[in-house]
């Protein structure tokens, strides 16, 4: 099914509390129509910048230098990766991950093997406290070689790996009214909606109408 073409597309949702879940939410049905935010290569570049996964300067360079067909093919691969990961999340959400689930992510490892990430030293300005012990004067900074459009998939793959390694999948949930996913980091882990503005208020209004009709 194609995304709805009626009206302007709203900005993408960043309600997942983790970029890997925001990636799943790049296709959603928050209202009546299905919306696709990765429909083209240019869409993919825009979303990566908005998600904080790609420097704007790198996105601009790819817009100027990469062929449209190449970027569109990469967006198609991103959509395929998204739906593969959706199957994993749908199967594992709401319960603890076990070691037996990890071999299902071999596709992710194969993608990560092609990464061109490296570390460099950058200086740290020392604090102006003569009496204090010497502060570190350098720290590691991760850098990435953005040689080809293929590299655009790497920050997405890394965010997926981070979710698997660090998140408690018992609290990975889908909204009670729409298709958006989120990591419930609320106190008491009682979050039910993607946002109150989108679905929480709709649920409250529906409950009010139901009570009024009784």
C-alpha positions in Angstrom: 0.0 0.0 0.0 1.3 3.4 -0.9 1.5 6.3 1.6 -1.4 8.7 1.4 -0.8 11.5 -1.1 -3.6 13.7 0.3 -2.4 16.9 1.7 1.0 17.8 3.0 2.9 15.2 4.9 3.3 16.1 8.6 6.8 16.2 10.2 8.1 12.7 11.3 7.3 11.6 14.8 10.1 11.4 17.4 8.1 9.8 20.3 9.9 6.5 20.5 12.4 7.5 23.3 15.1 5.8 21.2 16.2 6.4 17.5 15.7 2.7 16.6 12.0 3.0 17.5 11.8 6.4 15.8 13.1 4.5 12.8 10.2 2.0 13.0 7.9 5.0 13.2 9.0 6.4 9.8 5.9 4.6 8.5 2.8 5.0 10.6 -1.0 5.4 10.6 -1.4 8.0 13.3 -4.7 9.1 11.8 -6.7 7.4 9.0 -4.0 7.4 6.3 -0.7 5.6 6.1 2.2 8.0 6.0 5.7 7.0 4.7 8.6 9.3 5.7 11.3 7.3 3.8 9.6 7.3 0.4 12.7 8.6 -1.4 16.4 9.1 -1.0 15.9 12.7 -0.2 13.3 11.8 2.4 15.9 9.4 4.0 18.5 12.2 4.1 16.1 14.6 5.7 15.0 12.1 8.3 18.6 11.1 9.3 19.4 14.8 9.9 16.2 15.4 11.9 16.9 12.2 14.0 20.4 13.5 14.8 22.0 10.6 13.0 23.6 12.5 10.1 25.4 15.9 10.0 23.5 18.4 7.9 26.7 19.1 6.0 27.1 15.5 5.0 23.4 15.3 3.9 23.9 18.4 1.7 27.0 16.9 0.1 25.1 13.7 -0.8 22.2 15.8 -2.2 24.7 17.5 -4.5 26.9 14.6 -5.5 24.9 11.4 -5.3 22.7 10.2 -8.1 18.9 10.2 -7.4 18.6 6.5 -8.4 21.3 5.6 -6.0 19.7 7.5 -3.1 16.3 6.1 -3.9 17.7 2.5 -4.0 19.2 3.2 -0.5 15.9 4.4 0.8 14.3 1.2 -0.4 17.0 -0.8 1.5 16.3 1.3 4.6 12.6 0.5 4.3 13.4 -3.2 4.0 15.7 -3.0 7.0 12.9 -1.2 8.9 10.4 -4.0 8.2 12.8 -6.7 9.0 13.5 -5.1 12.4 9.8 -4.5 12.9 9.3 -8.3 12.8 12.0 -8.7 15.5 10.5 -6.0 17.7 7.0 -7.3 17.3 8.1 -10.8 18.4 10.2 -9.6 21.3 8.3 -6.6 22.7 6.8 -6.9 26.2 9.2 -9.5 27.5 12.9 -9.7 28.4 15.3 -10.5 25.5 17.1 -13.8 25.8 20.4 -14.9 24.2 18.4 -17.2 21.9 16.9 -14.1 20.2 20.3 -12.6 19.1 21.1 -14.9 16.2 18.1 -13.5 14.5 20.1 -10.3 14.2 22.8 -11.7 12.0 21.6 -9.5 9.1 22.5 -6.5 11.3 26.0 -7.8 12.1 26.6 -8.2 8.4 25.6 -4.6 7.8 27.8 -3.3 10.6 30.8 -5.2 9.3 31.0 -2.6 6.5 31.2 0.4 8.9 34.0 2.9 8.5 34.1 4.4 12.0 37.3 5.4 13.7 38.4 7.4 16.8 40.5 10.6 17.0 41.8 12.6 19.9 40.5 16.1 20.6 41.7 18.5 23.3 39.9 19.3 26.5 40.3 22.7 28.0 41.4 22.3 31.6 39.4 23.8 34.4 41.0 26.9 36.0 41.5 25.4 39.4 45.3 25.4 40.2 44.8 23.5 43.4 42.9 20.6 41.8 44.6 17.5 40.4 45.4 17.8 36.7 42.4 17.3 34.4 42.6 15.1 31.3 43.8 17.2 28.3 42.3 14.9 25.6 39.4 12.6 24.9 38.3 10.2 22.2 35.9 11.4 19.5 34.2 9.0 17.2 34.3 9.9 13.5 32.8 8.3 10.4 34.0 8.2 6.8 31.0 9.1 4.7 32.5 7.8 1.4 29.4 6.4 -0.3 25.6 6.6 0.3 25.9 3.0 1.7 27.3 4.6 4.8 23.9 6.2 5.5 22.6 2.9 6.8 25.3 2.6 9.4 24.0 5.0 12.1 20.6 3.3 11.7 22.1 -0.1 12.2 24.1 1.1 15.2 20.9 2.6 16.8 19.2 -0.8 16.4 22.2 -2.5 18.0 22.1 0.0 20.9 18.4 -0.7 21.5 19.0 -4.4 21.6 22.0 -4.1 24.0 20.7 -1.4 26.3 16.9 -1.3 26.4 14.6 -3.4 28.6 12.4 -5.0 26.0 9.7 -5.5 28.6 8.9 -1.8 28.1 9.1 -1.7 24.3 5.4 -1.1 23.4 3.1 -0.1 20.6 0.6 2.7 21.1 -2.7 1.5 22.3 -4.5 3.3 19.5 -2.1 3.7 16.5 0.9 2.0 15.0 3.7 4.1 16.6 6.2 2.3 18.9 7.9 3.7 22.0 10.2 2.7 24.9 8.2 3.3 28.1 10.6 5.2 30.3 7.8 6.8 32.4 7.7 6.4 36.1 5.9 3.2 36.9 6.1 2.2 33.2 2.4 2.9 32.7 2.6 4.8 29.4 -0.1 3.7 26.9 -0.1 6.2 24.1 2.5 7.5 21.6 1.6 11.0 22.9 -1.3 12.5 24.7 -1.7 15.0 21.9 -2.1 12.4 19.2 -3.8 9.4 20.8 -4.2 10.0 24.5 -6.7 12.8 24.0 -8.5 10.7 21.3 -8.8 7.8 23.7 -10.1 10.1 26.5 -12.7 11.7 24.1 -13.8 8.2 22.9 -14.2 7.1 26.6 -16.2 10.3 27.3 -18.5 9.7 24.4 -19.0 6.1 25.4 -20.0 7.1 29.0 -22.3 9.8 27.7 -24.2 7.4 25.4 -25.0 5.0 28.3 
